[in-house]
Amino acid sequence: MNANDFTCPISRVQMADPVIASDGKVYERHAIKSWFDTCRSAGRIVTSPLLNLPIRSEVLIEATLVASKIDEFLACSSNEMATFH
């Protein structure tokens, strides 16, 4: 695992609140909600930012497994950094 595995494809930053959208992809909650808002504001159909296909539902599911893997990665990285000091 590396930090890129936990980077939101929209914001390009490490996810803190990962969610799964109806396109099956994982995003940072704030980033995907903002994407939905931007689509609506532009008068466009809400689409997947990665697939460019219409989103069937704007319901977001907490990606608890991804969140726990991020926590695990951060703990491991923190421990590794501590051994270098």
Sequence and secondary structure as in RCSB ss.txt:
>XXXX:A:sequence
MNANDFTCPISRVQMADPVIASDGKVYERHAIKSWFDTCRSAGRIVTSPLLNLPIRSEVLIEATLVASKIDEFLA
CSSNEMATFH
>XXXX:A:secstr
  GGGGB TTT SB SSEEE TTS EEEHHHHHHHHHHHHHTT   B TTT SB S    EE HHHHHHHHHHHH
HHHHHHHHT 
